[in-house]
Amino acid sequence: MNHWMCSNCDYIFKSEAPPEKCPECKETCTFSDVTCYVPECGGPDNLDARLVAERMRESGKK
């Protein structure tokens, strides 16, 4: 199962595929896969904090 991050509200959730609407803000958003795929962050069962931080920087959020 992947970790997905909403581009609108930054909500992170686990799902096989991103939904059409965010379960938190109920908007139609773009979702980023922020799943860890390398051993340094623990592998696929974990969230990759580096990707989360990068997505937040890209959106101008702190």
Secondary structure, DSSP 8 states (H G I E B T S, - for coil): -EEEEETTT--EEEESS--SS-TTT-S---EEE-B--SGGGT-TTSB-HHHHHHHHHHTT--
